Amino acid sequence: MKSVSAFLTYSGLFLLLLSTNTIAQSVKLTKVWETDTTVTTPESVFYDSKTNTIYVSCINGGPAPENSKSFIAKVSPDGKVLQRITEGLNSTKGLIVSGNKIYVTEIFKLVEIDLKTGKVIKKYDVPEAKFLNDVTADESGMVYFTDMRNNRIWMLHNGMIMKVSEGGPLNNPNGLLYETGKLLVGNGDGKILAYDIKTKQYTTLAEGMGGIDGLVSDGKKGYFASEWRGKIWHVTPDGKIELLHDTVDQKINTADIDYIPSKKTLLVPTFFVNKVLAFKVD
């Protein structure tokens, strides 16, 4: 009886600890606003803290090279669509603000845009480009971006397009995030890779998800990752994953996300649903 009693006591303690640990690690998303549907086919969102503005790359139709109706929209932090600042783009994908410029990918080109005026400064040709996608930048303003269907990562350096990495563990790389000398890559096989820019070596940070679209820091050394088809994951610093949001059955996409740590707000472009959603993170 003593051994059974002890077993039950230890089992109860283990379950209590496990429950406590789960609660401590759990992240909850609560929707706080959504835009109207004038952000047509939103693919990527980026919050610029300097201007307190959300920028959205809107494909505005099918994601094909011949689509020249894409545009960039400005949205207020409370979800009001303010204006279109750049039009006539070709099937826009990933977007980022770096310094006083916006960088956005089209399928075959990287586009540099004046942040203040919204005018296109230059379009950079990318060698053998097949499907350019996400964009990120380091602290110096160096811009990096993925070519998903070529399994390549590129950078814009002093006005020149240069190859960073190709092949290896890259498998339909999409989401891209610069973080302290490394590029974190969201792979099509559901892995998050960490590429050391100096050593040029890859390590696997997390796995077990579907094809990753957006990848952003949670401000606490962890990450949020989205799958285009409608899932959002939280990734802990040690690589554990937790599914936070699943709208696959409702056909609500979750494309290239962004996170505002100061507001604890996750921004989610819904692609075919033509809205940007905002979730409070608890």
PyMOL commands that set and color helices and strands:
alter all, ss='L'
color gray80, all
select helices_A, chain A and resi 2-25+148-150+261-263+271-273
alter helices_A, ss='H'
color red, helices_A
select strands_A, chain A and resi 29-34+42-48+53-58+70-75+81-89+95-98+101-105+109-114+120-125+132-137+143-147+152-157+160-166+176-179+182-186+192-196+202-206+212-217+223-227+231-235+241-246+258-260+265-269+276-281
alter strands_A, ss='S'
color yellow, strands_A
deselect
rebuild
show_as cartoon
